[in-house]
Amino acid sequence: MKTRILFVCLGNICRSPAAEEIFRTLAARKSLSDRFEADSAGTYAGHAGELPDPRMRRAAAHRGYELTHCARPLREADFERFDRIVVMDDCNYEAAHRLAPSRELAGKIHRMTEFCRHTPQWDHVPDPYYEGHEGFERVLDLLEDACAGLLDDLRNPDRS
């Protein structure tokens, strides 16, 4: 049975689709695609059906990631379907908690930066939407670090 991970940000057009693809790519590079499933969603439904922001797609493509996910909102049913729900910042954390159908299922929610190994000074993944190119690059740096840490955590749960 696959472990299912859901990455969550505000609009599901920058951070969470990038995290989804980075995680999927890292798992494939380690021949672990058969063990994990990744998806993403947003706490705001206003971008539902849209591709990721073109600036994030360009920055990600430069690193070898192709972002093709269409935005969708976080749903109550996601708490049953996914094993971990990984959010990008405190606003996403609070919104996900409000949507969780029970305290037990809310226990699946984690902050992305919990898994950072090389950039531990960050307590959230900043939203690059209103920033320039450097903001998107910073987010990708954080997500690559955190996704590698998350994958390691999932493979070796006793080392966490």
Buried (B, 14 or more C-beta within 10 A) or exposed (E): EEBBBBBBBBBBBBBBBBBBBBBBBBBEEBEBBEBBBBBBBBBBBEBBEBBBBEBBBEBBEEBEBEBEBEBBBBEEEBBEEBBBBBBBBEBBBEBBEEBBEEEEBBEBBBBBBBBBEEBEEBEBBBBBBEBEEEBBBBBBBBBBBBBBBBBBBBBEEEEE
